[in-house]
Amino acid sequence: MEPAEVKPNIEFGDLEKIDVRVGTILKIEDVEGSKSLMRLTVDFGSFQRNILSGMKGEREDPTEIEGKQALFVVNLEPKKMMGEMSEGMLFDIGYADGILPALAMPEREVPNGSRAG
């Protein structure tokens, strides 16, 4: 893989606007009628969210990520896709570069809801 060019600089304050938190993936389910979307039920400690991710077909068994912690953006405007609301975004590594995506995960277990940054 050839690394992509670094994106243009942003103001530090712009980065401060993004709320990235650790959550545990409790359940992953198929979004009926979608060719790519899966529904993740994620525990962030004091709240849970349903987050849709275009990961269908990326893993032989998508349920292998149930019980794993990963990083999520939790302050995006909710977005309706395939008739369902997505309340955040899963951070993964590699999709934008055309390689099989991997979860962005903490190196050790931390409390759900812990903030990145």
MMTF fields as JSON, N, C-alpha, C and O atoms, coordinates in Angstrom:
{
  "mmtfVersion": "1.0.0",
  "mmtfProducer": "UNKNOWN",
  "numBonds": 467,
  "numAtoms": 468,
  "numGroups": 117,
  "numChains": 1,
  "numModels": 1,
  "chainsPerModel": [1],
  "groupsPerChain": [117],
  "chainIdList": ["A"],
  "bondAtomList": [4, 2, 8, 6, 12, 10, 16, 14, 20, 18, 24, 22, 28, 26, 32, 30, 36, 34, 40, 38, 44, 42, 48, 46, 52, 50, 56, 54, 60, 58, 64, 62, 68, 66, 72, 70, 76, 74, 80, 78, 84, 82, 88, 86, 92, 90, 96, 94, 100, 98, 104, 102, 108, 106, 112, 110, 116, 114, 120, 118, 124, 122, 128, 126, 132, 130, 136, 134, 140, 138, 144, 142, 148, 146, 152, 150, 156, 154, 160, 158, 164, 162, 168, 166, 172, 170, 176, 174, 180, 178, 184, 182, 188, 186, 192, 190, 196, 194, 200, 198, 204, 202, 208, 206, 212, 210, 216, 214, 220, 218, 224, 222, 228, 226, 232, 230, 236, 234, 240, 238, 244, 242, 248, 246, 252, 250, 256, 254, 260, 258, 264, 262, 268, 266, 272, 270, 276, 274, 280, 278, 284, 282, 288, 286, 292, 290, 296, 294, 300, 298, 304, 302, 308, 306, 312, 310, 316, 314, 320, 318, 324, 322, 328, 326, 332, 330, 336, 334, 340, 338, 344, 342, 348, 346, 352, 350, 356, 354, 360, 358, 364, 362, 368, 366, 372, 370, 376, 374, 380, 378, 384, 382, 388, 386, 392, 390, 396, 394, 400, 398, 404, 402, 408, 406, 412, 410, 416, 414, 420, 418, 424, 422, 428, 426, 432, 430, 436, 434, 440, 438, 444, 442, 448, 446, 452, 450, 456, 454, 460, 458, 464, 462],
  "bondOrderList": [1, 1, 1, 1, 1, 1, 1, 1, 1, 1, 1, 1, 1, 1, 1, 1, 1, 1, 1, 1, 1, 1, 1, 1, 1, 1, 1, 1, 1, 1, 1, 1, 1, 1, 1, 1, 1, 1, 1, 1, 1, 1, 1, 1, 1, 1, 1, 1, 1, 1, 1, 1, 1, 1, 1, 1, 1, 1, 1, 1, 1, 1, 1, 1, 1, 1, 1, 1, 1, 1, 1, 1, 1, 1, 1, 1, 1, 1, 1, 1, 1, 1, 1, 1, 1, 1, 1, 1, 1, 1, 1, 1, 1, 1, 1, 1, 1, 1, 1, 1, 1, 1, 1, 1, 1, 1, 1, 1, 1, 1, 1, 1, 1, 1, 1, 1],
  "groupList": [{"groupName": "MET", "atomNameList": ["N", "CA", "C", "O"], "elementList": ["N", "C", "C", "O"], "formalChargeList": [0, 0, 0, 0], "bondAtomList": [1, 0, 2, 1, 3, 2], "bondOrderList": [1, 1, 2], "singleLetterCode": "M", "chemCompType": "L-PEPTIDE LINKING"}, {"groupName": "GLU", "atomNameList": ["N", "CA", "C", "O"], "elementList": ["N", "C", "C", "O"], "formalChargeList": [0, 0, 0, 0], "bondAtomList": [1, 0, 2, 1, 3, 2], "bondOrderList": [1, 1, 2], "singleLetterCode": "E", "chemCompType": "L-PEPTIDE LINKING"}, {"groupName": "PRO", "atomNameList": ["N", "CA", "C", "O"], "elementList": ["N", "C", "C", "O"], "formalChargeList": [0, 0, 0, 0], "bondAtomList": [1, 0, 2, 1, 3, 2], "bondOrderList": [1, 1, 2], "singleLetterCode": "P", "chemCompType": "L-PEPTIDE LINKING"}, {"groupName": "ALA", "atomNameList": ["N", "CA", "C", "O"], "elementList": ["N", "C", "C", "O"], "formalChargeList": [0, 0, 0, 0], "bondAtomList": [1, 0, 2, 1, 3, 2], "bondOrderList": [1, 1, 2], "singleLetterCode": "A", "chemCompType": "L-PEPTIDE LINKING"}, {"groupName": "VAL", "atomNameList": ["N", "CA", "C", "O"], "elementList": ["N", "C", "C", "O"], "formalChargeList": [0, 0, 0, 0], "bondAtomList": [1, 0, 2, 1, 3, 2], "bondOrderList": [1, 1, 2], "singleLetterCode": "V", "chemCompType": "L-PEPTIDE LINKING"}, {"groupName": "LYS", "atomNameList": ["N", "CA", "C", "O"], "elementList": ["N", "C", "C", "O"], "formalChargeList": [0, 0, 0, 0], "bondAtomList": [1, 0, 2, 1, 3, 2], "bondOrderList": [1, 1, 2], "singleLetterCode": "K", "chemCompType": "L-PEPTIDE LINKING"}, {"groupName": "ASN", "atomNameList": ["N", "CA", "C", "O"], "elementList": ["N", "C", "C", "O"], "formalChargeList": [0, 0, 0, 0], "bondAtomList": [1, 0, 2, 1, 3, 2], "bondOrderList": [1, 1, 2], "singleLetterCode": "N", "chemCompType": "L-PEPTIDE LINKING"}, {"groupName": "ILE", "atomNameList": ["N", "CA", "C", "O"], "elementList": ["N", "C", "C", "O"], "formalChargeList": [0, 0, 0, 0], "bondAtomList": [1, 0, 2, 1, 3, 2], "bondOrderList": [1, 1, 2], "singleLetterCode": "I", "chemCompType": "L-PEPTIDE LINKING"}, {"groupName": "PHE", "atomNameList": ["N", "CA", "C", "O"], "elementList": ["N", "C", "C", "O"], "formalChargeList": [0, 0, 0, 0], "bondAtomList": [1, 0, 2, 1, 3, 2], "bondOrderList": [1, 1, 2], "singleLetterCode": "F", "chemCompType": "L-PEPTIDE LINKING"}, {"groupName": "GLY", "atomNameList": ["N", "CA", "C", "O"], "elementList": ["N", "C", "C", "O"], "formalChargeList": [0, 0, 0, 0], "bondAtomList": [1, 0, 2, 1, 3, 2], "bondOrderList": [1, 1, 2], "singleLetterCode": "G", "chemCompType": "PEPTIDE LINKING"}, {"groupName": "ASP", "atomNameList": ["N", "CA", "C", "O"], "elementList": ["N", "C", "C", "O"], "formalChargeList": [0, 0, 0, 0], "bondAtomList": [1, 0, 2, 1, 3, 2], "bondOrderList": [1, 1, 2], "singleLetterCode": "D", "chemCompType": "L-PEPTIDE LINKING"}, {"groupName": "LEU", "atomNameList": ["N", "CA", "C", "O"], "elementList": ["N", "C", "C", "O"], "formalChargeList": [0, 0, 0, 0], "bondAtomList": [1, 0, 2, 1, 3, 2], "bondOrderList": [1, 1, 2], "singleLetterCode": "L", "chemCompType": "L-PEPTIDE LINKING"}, {"groupName": "ARG", "atomNameList": ["N", "CA", "C", "O"], "elementList": ["N", "C", "C", "O"], "formalChargeList": [0, 0, 0, 0], "bondAtomList": [1, 0, 2, 1, 3, 2], "bondOrderList": [1, 1, 2], "singleLetterCode": "R", "chemCompType": "L-PEPTIDE LINKING"}, {"groupName": "THR", "atomNameList": ["N", "CA", "C", "O"], "elementList": ["N", "C", "C", "O"], "formalChargeList": [0, 0, 0, 0], "bondAtomList": [1, 0, 2, 1, 3, 2], "bondOrderList": [1, 1, 2], "singleLetterCode": "T", "chemCompType": "L-PEPTIDE LINKING"}, {"groupName": "SER", "atomNameList": ["N", "CA", "C", "O"], "elementList": ["N", "C", "C", "O"], "formalChargeList": [0, 0, 0, 0], "bondAtomList": [1, 0, 2, 1, 3, 2], "bondOrderList": [1, 1, 2], "singleLetterCode": "S", "chemCompType": "L-PEPTIDE LINKING"}, {"groupName": "GLN", "atomNameList": ["N", "CA", "C", "O"], "elementList": ["N", "C", "C", "O"], "formalChargeList": [0, 0, 0, 0], "bondAtomList": [1, 0, 2, 1, 3, 2], "bondOrderList": [1, 1, 2], "singleLetterCode": "Q", "chemCompType": "L-PEPTIDE LINKING"}, {"groupName": "TYR", "atomNameList": ["N", "CA", "C", "O"], "elementList": ["N", "C", "C", "O"], "formalChargeList": [0, 0, 0, 0], "bondAtomList": [1, 0, 2, 1, 3, 2], "bondOrderList": [1, 1, 2], "singleLetterCode": "Y", "chemCompType": "L-PEPTIDE LINKING"}],
  "groupTypeList": [0, 1, 2, 3, 1, 4, 5, 2, 6, 7, 1, 8, 9, 10, 11, 1, 5, 7, 10, 4, 12, 4, 9, 13, 7, 11, 5, 7, 1, 10, 4, 1, 9, 14, 5, 14, 11, 0, 12, 11, 13, 4, 10, 8, 9, 14, 8, 15, 12, 6, 7, 11, 14, 9, 0, 5, 9, 1, 12, 1, 10, 2, 13, 1, 7, 1, 9, 5, 15, 3, 11, 8, 4, 4, 6, 11, 1, 2, 5, 5, 0, 0, 9, 1, 0, 14, 1, 9, 0, 11, 8, 10, 7, 9, 16, 3, 10, 9, 7, 11, 2, 3, 11, 3, 0, 2, 1, 12, 1, 4, 2, 6, 9, 14, 12, 3, 9],
  "groupIdList": [1, 2, 3, 4, 5, 6, 7, 8, 9, 10, 11, 12, 13, 14, 15, 16, 17, 18, 19, 20, 21, 22, 23, 24, 25, 26, 27, 28, 29, 30, 31, 32, 33, 34, 35, 36, 37, 38, 39, 40, 41, 42, 43, 44, 45, 46, 47, 48, 49, 50, 51, 52, 53, 54, 55, 56, 57, 58, 59, 60, 61, 62, 63, 64, 65, 66, 67, 68, 69, 70, 71, 72, 73, 74, 75, 76, 77, 78, 79, 80, 81, 82, 83, 84, 85, 86, 87, 88, 89, 90, 91, 92, 93, 94, 95, 96, 97, 98, 99, 100, 101, 102, 103, 104, 105, 106, 107, 108, 109, 110, 111, 112, 113, 114, 115, 116, 117],
  "secStructList": [7, 7, 7, 7, 7, 7, 7, 7, 7, 7, 7, 2, 2, 2, 2, 2, 6, 7, 7, 3, 3, 3, 3, 3, 3, 3, 3, 3, 3, 3, 7, 6, 6, 7, 1, 1, 7, 3, 3, 3, 3, 3, 3, 7, 1, 1, 7, 3, 3, 3, 3, 3, 3, 1, 7, 6, 6, 1, 1, 1, 7, 4, 4, 4, 4, 6, 6, 7, 3, 3, 3, 3, 3, 7, 7, 1, 7, 7, 3, 3, 3, 6, 6, 3, 3, 3, 7, 1, 3, 3, 7, 3, 3, 1, 4, 4, 4, 6, 1, 7, 7, 3, 3, 7, 7, 7, 1, 1, 7, 7, 7, 6, 6, 7, 5, 7, 7],
  "xCoordList": [0.842, 0.0, 0.885, 1.886, 0.501, 1.175, 0.368, -0.798, 0.976, 0.229, -0.289, 0.405, -1.499, -2.098, -1.393, -0.748, -1.523, -0.971, -1.672, -2.842, -0.939, -1.513, -2.499, -2.214, -3.649, -4.668, -4.168, -3.227, -4.803, -4.389, -4.53, -5.376, -3.695, -3.756, -5.114, -5.79, -5.5, -6.726, -6.368, -5.283, -7.27, -7.077, -7.241, -8.062, -6.471, -6.573, -7.999, -8.493, -8.654, -10.026, -10.999, -11.993, -10.719, -11.587, -11.524, -12.545, -10.344, -10.175, -10.896, -11.448, -10.889, -11.555, -13.069, -13.706, -13.648, -15.093, -15.525, -16.691, -14.592, -14.931, -14.866, -13.841, -15.959, -16.04, -15.851, -16.777, -14.633, -14.291, -14.247, -13.534, -15.006, -15.091, -14.949, -15.187, -14.554, -14.453, -15.818, -16.48, -16.22, -17.449, -17.249, -16.403, -18.029, -18.0, -19.134, -20.288, -18.798, -19.788, -20.547, -19.999, -21.806, -22.621, -23.21, -23.299, -23.612, -24.318, -24.088, -24.004, -23.988, -23.911, -24.959, -25.048, -25.759, -26.865, -26.914, -26.453, -27.476, -27.679, -28.756, -29.756, -28.562, -29.617, -30.325, -29.775, -31.547, -32.308, -32.437, -32.766, -32.176, -32.31, -31.069, -31.022, -30.075, -28.855, -27.769, -27.622, -27.009, -25.901, -24.644, -23.727, -24.594, -23.342, -23.498, -22.533, -24.68, -24.807, -25.041, -25.783, -24.364, -24.58, -24.92, -24.418, -25.782, -26.165, -25.361, -25.405, -24.63, -23.871, -24.591, -24.911, -24.85, -25.348, -24.12, -23.408, -23.877, -22.625, -22.9, -23.736, -22.174, -22.277, -21.172, -19.986, -21.584, -20.643, -20.655, -20.287, -21.069, -21.089, -22.402, -23.273, -22.559, -23.778, -24.865, -25.969, -24.562, -25.563, -25.185, -24.039, -26.187, -25.98, -26.417, -27.274, -25.827, -26.181, -26.258, -25.588, -27.11, -27.101, -26.297, -26.603, -25.281, -24.407, -24.359, -24.035, -24.685, -24.649, -23.274, -22.684, -22.776, -21.452, -21.51, -22.144, -20.855, -20.831, -19.812, -18.923, -19.933, -18.926, -19.388, -18.655, -20.59, -21.091, -20.149, -19.784, -19.768, -18.899, -17.415, -16.586, -17.063, -15.647, -15.075, -13.87, -15.936, -15.513, -16.377, -17.56, -15.781, -16.545, -17.628, -18.755, -17.276, -18.223, -18.203, -17.369, -19.112, -19.113, -19.296, -18.891, -19.902, -20.126, -18.824, -18.828, -17.699, -16.412, -15.999, -15.128, -16.613, -16.246, -17.151, -16.916, -18.182, -19.012, -18.145, -17.326, -18.334, -17.563, -16.263, -15.586, -15.894, -14.65, -14.896, -15.958, -13.891, -13.937, -13.368, -12.469, -13.901, -13.419, -13.673, -14.332, -13.14, -13.333, -14.48, -14.634, -15.281, -16.449, -16.541, -16.183, -17.023, -17.394, -18.836, -19.711, -19.089, -20.442, -21.214, -22.374, -20.599, -21.33, -21.631, -21.739, -21.768, -22.247, -23.762, -24.435, -24.291, -25.742, -26.257, -25.676, -27.326, -27.885, -28.237, -28.681, -28.026, -28.262, -29.129, -28.861, -30.175, -31.075, -30.53, -30.264, -30.372, -29.904, -30.754, -30.952, -31.25, -32.072, -33.209, -33.563, -33.772, -34.894, -34.523, -35.411, -33.24, -32.781, -31.868, -31.193, -31.862, -31.003, -29.66, -29.583, -28.602, -27.263, -26.882, -27.001, -26.42, -26.154, -24.661, -24.261, -23.847, -22.413, -21.683, -22.284, -20.363, -19.539, -18.435, -17.746, -18.277, -17.188, -15.902, -15.871, -14.836, -13.511, -12.91, -12.85, -12.47, -11.708, -10.461, -10.312, -9.593, -8.313, -8.229, -8.407, -7.965, -7.702, -8.749, -8.416, -10.008, -11.07, -10.757, -10.855, -10.381, -10.111, -8.913, -8.758, -8.081, -6.901, -7.106, -6.177, -8.328, -8.64, -8.111, -7.982, -7.804, -7.376, -8.455, -9.327, -8.396, -9.388, -9.367, -8.341, -10.477, -10.492, -10.266, -10.67, -9.614, -9.391, -9.988, -9.983, -10.501, -11.044, -9.935, -8.826, -10.227, -9.335, -9.704, -10.816, -8.762, -9.057, -8.039, -6.886, -8.478, -7.492, -6.564, -6.964, -5.329, -4.359, -4.705, -4.265, -5.487, -5.968, -7.379, -7.797, -8.111, -9.49, -9.512, -8.74, -10.402, -10.612, -12.115, -12.899, -12.536, -13.978, -14.704, -14.226, -15.859, -16.683, -17.025, -17.327, -16.972, -17.246, -15.985, -16.045, -14.815, -13.554, -13.327, -13.579, -12.849, -12.636, -11.215, -10.255, -11.119, -9.81, -9.36, -10.173, -8.053, -7.513, -6.829, -6.328],
  "yCoordList": [-1.179, 0.0, 1.239, 1.308, 2.2, 3.489, 4.458, 4.721, 4.996, 5.918, 7.138, 7.68, 7.552, 8.732, 9.987, 9.979, 11.054, 12.335, 12.781, 12.472, 13.511, 14.056, 15.154, 15.989, 15.141, 16.159, 17.527, 17.614, 18.614, 19.968, 20.181, 19.566, 21.054, 21.39, 21.944, 22.593, 21.667, 22.226, 22.945, 22.751, 23.763, 24.445, 23.432, 22.52, 23.585, 22.686, 22.659, 21.607, 23.81, 23.902, 23.028, 22.56, 22.805, 21.93, 20.501, 19.817, 20.052, 18.706, 18.558, 17.5, 19.615, 19.597, 19.397, 19.008, 19.653, 19.513, 18.052, 17.726, 17.177, 15.771, 15.0, 15.006, 14.34, 13.555, 12.079, 11.413, 11.581, 10.19, 9.448, 9.85, 8.367, 7.599, 6.111, 5.61, 5.426, 3.974, 3.388, 3.833, 2.395, 1.668, 0.193, -0.201, -0.623, -2.067, -2.447, -2.079, -3.179, -3.64, -4.807, -5.897, -4.57, -5.595, -6.573, -7.773, -6.036, -6.864, -6.291, -5.075, -7.16, -6.74, -7.516, -8.739, -6.785, -7.391, -6.853, -5.747, -7.65, -7.269, -6.183, -6.246, -5.197, -4.227, -4.766, -4.778, -5.207, -5.857, -4.957, -3.776, -5.526, -4.803, -4.028, -3.495, -3.955, -3.217, -4.172, -5.275, -3.739, -4.539, -4.367, -5.183, -3.298, -3.032, -2.765, -2.924, -2.366, -1.896, -3.011, -3.966, -2.83, -3.657, -2.695, -1.572, -3.154, -2.36, -2.843, -4.017, -1.916, -2.218, -1.599, -0.411, -2.363, -1.844, -1.693, -2.662, -0.448, -0.137, 0.45, 1.339, -0.071, 0.394, 1.416, 1.111, 2.638, 3.702, 4.01, 5.11, 3.054, 3.236, 3.829, 3.106, 5.145, 5.805, 5.862, 6.338, 5.381, 5.361, 4.294, 3.854, 3.896, 2.965, 3.647, 4.531, 3.236, 3.779, 2.659, 1.632, 2.891, 2.061, 2.82, 3.969, 2.178, 2.802, 1.896, 0.713, 2.468, 1.708, 1.838, 2.919, 0.729, 0.708, -0.112, -1.166, 0.364, -0.325, -1.443, -1.457, -2.374, -3.421, -4.798, -5.778, -4.874, -6.175, -6.733, -6.029, -7.965, -8.608, -8.441, -9.038, -7.633, -7.435, -8.577, -8.826, -9.261, -10.371, -11.576, -11.443, -12.757, -13.982, -14.107, -14.506, -13.761, -13.798, -12.453, -12.242, -11.534, -10.207, -10.239, -9.304, -11.307, -11.358, -11.521, -11.433, -11.758, -11.896, -10.616, -10.657, -9.476, -8.226, -7.926, -6.96, -8.749, -8.572, -8.757, -9.673, -7.876, -7.93, -7.156, -7.013, -6.653, -5.897, -4.409, -3.886, -3.741, -2.287, -1.682, -2.247, -0.531, 0.189, 1.677, 2.076, 2.49, 3.938, 4.346, 3.826, 5.292, 5.785, 7.3, 7.861, 7.962, 9.37, 9.376, 8.794, 10.044, 10.002, 11.306, 11.374, 12.348, 13.621, 14.04, 15.233, 13.076, 13.38, 13.536, 12.914, 14.36, 14.435, 13.044, 12.391, 12.571, 11.269, 11.293, 12.308, 10.149, 10.055, 8.85, 7.749, 9.06, 7.97, 7.277, 7.912, 5.958, 5.136, 3.878, 3.223, 3.54, 2.336, 2.29, 1.221, 3.457, 3.53, 3.454, 3.444, 3.4, 3.311, 4.487, 5.024, 4.879, 5.979, 5.444, 4.473, 6.102, 5.833, 6.986, 8.153, 6.646, 7.656, 7.811, 8.03, 7.698, 7.858, 7.207, 6.835, 7.073, 6.482, 5.639, 6.074, 4.445, 3.567, 4.062, 4.35, 4.162, 4.441, 3.11, 2.174, 3.026, 1.857, 2.328, 3.51, 1.408, 1.715, 0.954, -0.264, 1.649, 1.001, 1.15, 1.064, 1.37, 1.425, 2.462, 2.17, 3.679, 4.763, 4.446, 5.046, 3.522, 3.149, 1.878, 1.382, 1.354, 0.187, -1.124, -2.098, -1.165, -2.426, -2.908, -2.138, -4.177, -4.741, -3.963, -3.94, -3.326, -2.494, -3.279, -4.433, -2.616, -3.127, -2.13, -0.926, -2.615, -1.724, -0.879, -1.368, 0.383, 1.223, 0.93, 1.231, 0.336, -0.18, 0.315, 0.577, 0.443, 0.744, -0.457, -1.597, -0.205, -1.284, -2.193, -3.342, -1.686, -2.48, -2.023, -0.949, -2.827, -2.464, -1.212, -1.079, -0.289, 0.944, 1.082, 0.409, 1.943, 2.081, 2.572, 3.468, 1.971, 2.447, 3.916, 4.336, 4.684, 6.114, 6.948, 8.173, 6.296, 7.038, 7.791, 7.265, 9.027, 9.878, 9.725, 9.562, 9.783, 9.797, 11.247, 12.163, 11.426, 12.768, 13.341, 14.465],
  "zCoordList": [0.0, 0.0, 0.0, 0.713, -0.801, -0.836, 0.035, -0.26, 1.108, 1.965, 1.19, 0.33, 1.504, 0.886, 1.382, 2.43, 0.624, 1.059, 2.338, 2.561, 3.169, 4.4, 4.016, 3.157, 4.655, 4.391, 4.844, 5.632, 4.341, 4.744, 6.255, 6.905, 6.794, 8.224, 8.598, 7.8, 9.849, 10.413, 11.702, 12.252, 12.173, 13.446, 14.572, 14.472, 15.636, 16.775, 17.318, 17.724, 17.325, 17.82, 17.041, 17.595, 15.754, 14.958, 15.47, 15.536, 15.827, 16.371, 17.707, 18.009, 18.495, 19.799, 19.691, 20.67, 18.527, 18.323, 18.194, 18.42, 17.834, 17.592, 18.907, 19.589, 19.256, 20.49, 20.146, 19.686, 20.378, 20.098, 21.42, 22.34, 21.517, 22.764, 22.512, 21.413, 23.569, 23.543, 23.892, 24.83, 23.131, 23.42, 23.167, 22.364, 23.854, 23.637, 22.695, 22.916, 21.654, 20.688, 21.315, 21.483, 21.658, 22.304, 21.299, 21.557, 20.139, 19.166, 17.775, 17.602, 16.799, 15.397, 14.62, 14.725, 13.832, 13.102, 11.683, 11.398, 10.814, 9.428, 9.34, 10.056, 8.478, 8.171, 6.934, 5.832, 7.147, 6.085, 4.864, 4.979, 3.701, 2.447, 2.033, 0.925, 2.889, 2.569, 2.088, 2.614, 1.084, 0.568, 1.415, 1.333, 2.239, 2.955, 4.456, 5.204, 4.908, 6.291, 7.314, 7.087, 8.451, 9.634, 10.781, 10.829, 11.706, 12.877, 14.081, 14.447, 14.683, 15.886, 17.072, 17.038, 18.107, 19.371, 20.252, 20.519, 20.706, 21.384, 22.769, 22.933, 23.759, 25.148, 25.411, 25.29, 25.775, 26.119, 27.617, 28.031, 28.412, 29.86, 30.322, 30.805, 30.182, 30.65, 29.574, 29.839, 28.363, 27.295, 26.264, 26.185, 25.479, 24.372, 23.088, 23.103, 21.99, 20.681, 19.661, 19.776, 18.642, 17.446, 16.401, 16.082, 15.879, 14.893, 13.677, 13.779, 12.519, 11.282, 10.653, 10.632, 10.144, 9.53, 8.253, 8.218, 7.209, 5.922, 5.893, 5.041, 6.81, 6.938, 6.457, 6.587, 5.909, 5.456, 4.39, 3.449, 4.535, 3.566, 3.851, 3.164, 4.86, 5.182, 6.01, 5.988, 6.733, 7.592, 7.291, 6.98, 7.387, 7.181, 8.247, 7.954, 9.496, 10.608, 11.327, 12.208, 10.967, 11.591, 13.107, 13.798, 13.63, 15.08, 15.85, 17.078, 15.157, 15.838, 16.564, 17.434, 16.219, 16.895, 18.095, 18.821, 18.304, 19.498, 20.737, 20.805, 21.71, 22.946, 22.881, 23.899, 21.712, 21.572, 21.765, 21.426, 22.317, 22.426, 21.147, 20.525, 20.769, 19.599, 19.815, 20.775, 18.906, 18.961, 18.043, 16.938, 18.533, 17.805, 17.934, 18.969, 16.882, 16.971, 17.449, 16.807, 18.593, 19.173, 19.037, 19.445, 18.474, 18.384, 16.951, 16.667, 16.045, 14.701, 14.739, 15.56, 13.855, 13.718, 13.36, 12.493, 13.995, 13.606, 12.115, 11.579, 11.466, 10.029, 9.734, 10.216, 8.936, 8.568, 7.32, 6.299, 7.431, 6.32, 6.275, 7.299, 5.113, 4.945, 5.971, 6.469, 6.278, 7.199, 8.667, 9.52, 8.986, 10.379, 10.695, 9.816, 11.973, 12.405, 12.874, 13.628, 12.408, 12.899, 13.816, 13.444, 15.028, 16.047, 16.331, 17.474, 15.293, 15.458, 14.307, 13.299, 14.472, 13.419, 14.037, 14.96, 13.524, 13.918, 13.278, 12.081, 14.073, 13.513, 13.098, 13.896, 11.867, 11.462, 10.734, 10.424, 10.473, 9.856, 8.539, 8.518, 7.453, 6.184, 5.107, 3.925, 5.465, 4.45, 3.377, 2.185, 3.793, 2.84, 1.945, 0.881, 2.364, 1.585, 0.775, 0.138, 0.802, -0.005, 0.545, -0.198, 1.837, 2.438, 3.395, 3.797, 3.756, 4.665, 5.975, 6.656, 6.342, 7.546, 8.84, 8.976, 9.768, 11.121, 12.099, 11.839, 13.215, 14.233, 14.844, 15.059, 15.122, 15.925, 17.373, 17.808, 18.125, 19.46, 20.476, 20.134, 21.75, 22.792, 22.995, 22.761, 23.429, 23.62, 24.794, 24.842, 25.735, 26.859, 27.168, 26.735, 27.91, 28.24, 29.085, 30.035, 28.736, 29.48, 29.714, 29.044, 30.654, 30.882, 29.622, 28.926, 29.345, 28.233, 28.456, 29.573, 27.38, 27.459, 27.593, 27.489, 27.828, 27.904, 26.602, 25.518, 26.718, 25.54, 25.006, 25.759, 23.696, 23.032, 22.903, 22.79, 22.923, 22.697, 23.901, 23.85]
}
